[in-house]
Amino acid sequence: MSSTTDNNSKPKSMSRAKGWTADVENLFRFQQAGYRDELEYIQVRHGAMIDRWPETGFVKKLQRRDDTFYYYNKKRECQDRDVNKVKVYAY
């Protein structure tokens, strides 16, 4: 049993993205806004709904920790040179 009694999921491991996928694209967007991933965003923002582009499923808008917003295009924003900077967490 873990020592924490709350439901904050801590990642068990982290690796770097090897190639671009839609999941890597969304992780890139969450990490640009200052979050590990969608799970941490929902925890910090107390279940806030995540705006997505219906055509691609990519994240459309995120609220940063300083309460400003990031707005994203419906097209890919994570360039090949940035893929290896994206952290992929396993829970």
C-alpha positions in Angstrom: 0.0 0.0 0.0 1.3 3.4 -0.9 1.9 6.0 1.8 -0.5 8.5 0.2 -4.1 8.1 0.9 -5.3 10.6 -1.8 -5.9 9.6 -5.4 -3.0 11.5 -6.8 -1.4 9.1 -9.3 2.3 9.4 -9.4 4.1 8.0 -12.5 6.1 4.8 -12.0 8.5 5.6 -14.8 9.3 8.0 -17.6 10.7 7.6 -21.0 11.2 9.9 -24.0 9.0 9.7 -27.1 10.7 8.0 -30.0 8.4 9.1 -32.9 5.5 11.3 -33.5 2.0 10.0 -32.8 -1.3 11.7 -31.9 -0.7 10.8 -28.3 2.8 12.4 -28.4 1.3 15.5 -29.9 -1.2 15.9 -27.0 1.5 15.2 -24.4 3.6 17.9 -26.1 0.7 20.3 -25.7 0.1 19.4 -22.0 3.9 19.7 -21.2 4.1 23.1 -23.0 1.4 24.3 -20.7 3.3 23.1 -17.6 1.6 19.7 -16.9 2.9 16.1 -17.1 -0.1 14.9 -19.0 -3.9 14.9 -19.2 -4.2 13.1 -15.8 -2.2 15.8 -14.0 -4.1 18.6 -15.8 -7.4 17.1 -14.6 -6.2 16.8 -11.0 -4.8 20.3 -10.9 -7.8 21.9 -12.7 -10.3 19.8 -10.6 -11.8 17.9 -13.4 -11.8 20.7 -16.0 -13.0 19.7 -19.4 -10.4 19.5 -22.1 -11.2 21.3 -25.3 -10.3 19.2 -28.4 -10.4 19.7 -32.1 -13.2 17.4 -33.4 -11.4 16.6 -36.6 -8.1 15.5 -35.1 -8.7 14.9 -31.4 -5.8 17.2 -30.6 -6.0 19.5 -27.6 -7.4 22.9 -28.6 -7.0 25.0 -25.5 -5.3 24.6 -22.1 -5.2 26.7 -19.0 -1.7 27.2 -17.6 -0.9 27.2 -13.9 -0.7 31.0 -14.0 -4.3 31.0 -15.3 -3.4 32.2 -18.8 -4.4 30.1 -21.8 -2.5 28.3 -24.6 -4.4 27.9 -27.8 -3.4 25.3 -30.3 -4.0 24.7 -34.0 -5.8 21.7 -35.3 -2.7 20.7 -37.2 0.5 19.1 -35.8 2.6 21.5 -33.7 5.2 19.1 -32.3 8.0 19.2 -34.8 10.3 16.2 -35.4 13.1 18.0 -33.6 10.9 18.3 -30.5 9.6 14.7 -30.4 12.5 13.5 -28.2 11.8 16.2 -25.6 8.3 14.8 -24.9 8.2 12.8 -21.7 5.9 9.7 -21.7 4.9 8.7 -18.2 3.8 5.2 -17.2 1.5 4.7 -14.2 
